[in-house]
Amino acid sequence: METQGCCGFPMGGLIDKRTTQYLSQKVMAFEKAAVKGVIGFVGAVTQWIDGQNSHRAFDKDPQVRAEAKAENTRLSKEIVTDLAVGYAGGKLLGMGAKALSGSAAEVSVFRVYGQDAKADGFSWSPVNPNSVGNYRDAAGLPSGGANGSMNSGQFVIEGTVKPNAIITNRAALPLDGNKGGVPEYIINPKNVTPKRVSGANPNF
């Protein structure tokens, strides 16, 4: 989970205003897609009704009936397509709005540290280490291998952070024979609000 940057990650800064602007643009795009789908659906239904009315007087003519059937089949397919577009657009709109509104809510993060790894590192995880069987392996903690750094896993700090303060997220990288893979957030520790510090027994 951590590399040599665990004691001083070179990245820094916040992604706040630009992230909010980006999400706002996405929400607007999703909203347009939803509106387009609804308008298309209403238009297709109107055409279908008009088609039914215009052909009703010619039902005795086999050729006209065949044309009416083909037209109604085409319009039915358009209705299904427009419904799908409207649904997808509305769903994406909801997701975008949720992401935008959620940018103000804080999420819980955890950091395992000790020895060479300090509490104020940049590597955090949304996963409580107590919920993972072999957290050292899953988090790719430095274990005195090639990089010469050792995270003893003696302590755990829990805190909260706003999503727009998360620099990036990824799966923890393998290190010193540890597989990695647990979700990892790269965060400037200045943006984490500490809530609890505890000792691990046994160490992670």
Beta strands, then each sheet from edge to edge (+ up, - down):
strand 1: 107-115
strand 2: 123-124
strand 3: 151-161
strand 4: 166-171
strand 5: 183-187
strand 6: 193-199
sheet 1: 1+ 3- 6+
sheet 2: 2+ 5- 4+
end
